[in-house]
Amino acid sequence: MVQIPLSNLTEGAEAVVVGFRGGARLMQKLADMGFVPGTAVKVIKNQRNGPMMVSIRGITLGIGRGVAMKIMVEPRNR
């Protein structure tokens, strides 16, 4: 399957978290926020500059673009 950075998804797109590109600290921080492999995520706002808004596990989070580029996802077919 195709894996892309979360930052590449458009508004309204849904995906499943499959992994990360980063060190142990980043992985722990993301896990604490709910980003664990197998978790569904939906992009609420992505204007290609500045932070993204995503929905994960029933909550809406703002994440920086640099972090979003390190979260690898598998897009869901709609």
KABEL-V976727 format. One record per residue. N is the residue number from 1. RES is the residue in one small letter. SS is DSSP state (H for helix, E for strand, - for the rest). PHI is phi as a letter, one per 30 degrees, with the letter a starting at -180 (NA if undefined). PSI is psi in radians with two decimals (NA if undefined). Layout:
# KABEL-V976727
n & res & ss & phi & psi
N & RES & SS & PHI & PSI
N & RES & SS & PHI & PSI
This chain:
# KABEL-V976727
n & res & ss & phi & psi
1 & m & - & NA & 2.82
2 & v & - & d & 2.27
3 & q & - & c & 2.25
4 & i & E & b & 2.82
5 & p & E & d & 2.51
6 & l & H & e & -0.61
7 & s & H & d & -0.32
8 & n & H & d & -0.20
9 & l & - & d & 2.61
10 & t & - & c & 2.89
11 & e & - & e & 2.34
12 & g & - & j & -0.23
13 & a & - & d & 2.56
14 & e & E & c & 2.60
15 & a & E & a & 3.04
16 & v & E & b & 2.30
17 & v & E & d & 2.27
18 & v & E & c & -0.33
19 & g & E & l & -3.01
20 & f & E & b & 2.73
21 & r & - & c & 1.69
22 & g & - & l & 3.09
23 & g & - & d & -3.11
24 & a & H & d & -0.66
25 & r & H & d & -0.80
26 & l & H & d & -0.77
27 & m & H & e & -0.72
28 & q & H & d & -0.74
29 & k & H & d & -0.78
30 & l & H & d & -0.70
31 & a & H & d & -0.70
32 & d & H & d & -0.50
33 & m & H & d & -0.15
34 & g & - & j & -0.01
35 & f & - & d & 1.59
36 & v & - & b & 2.61
37 & p & - & e & 2.37
38 & g & - & j & -0.12
39 & t & - & d & 2.36
40 & a & E & d & 2.51
41 & v & E & b & 2.50
42 & k & E & b & 2.36
43 & v & E & d & 2.12
44 & i & E & c & -0.77
45 & k & E & b & 2.26
46 & n & - & a & 1.72
47 & q & - & c & 0.28
48 & r & - & i & 0.07
49 & n & - & b & 2.35
50 & g & - & i & -3.01
51 & p & - & d & 2.75
52 & m & E & c & 2.71
53 & m & E & c & 2.22
54 & v & E & b & 2.72
55 & s & E & c & 2.20
56 & i & E & b & 2.28
57 & r & - & h & 0.65
58 & g & - & i & 0.09
59 & i & E & b & 2.74
60 & t & E & c & 2.26
61 & l & E & b & 2.58
62 & g & E & c & 2.25
63 & i & E & b & 2.54
64 & g & - & d & 2.65
65 & r & H & d & -0.69
66 & g & H & d & -0.71
67 & v & H & d & -0.76
68 & a & H & d & -0.52
69 & m & - & d & -0.31
70 & k & - & c & -0.11
71 & i & E & c & 2.02
72 & m & E & c & 2.31
73 & v & E & b & 2.83
74 & e & E & c & 1.94
75 & p & E & d & 2.53
76 & r & - & c & 2.47
77 & n & - & d & 2.40
78 & r & - & c & NA
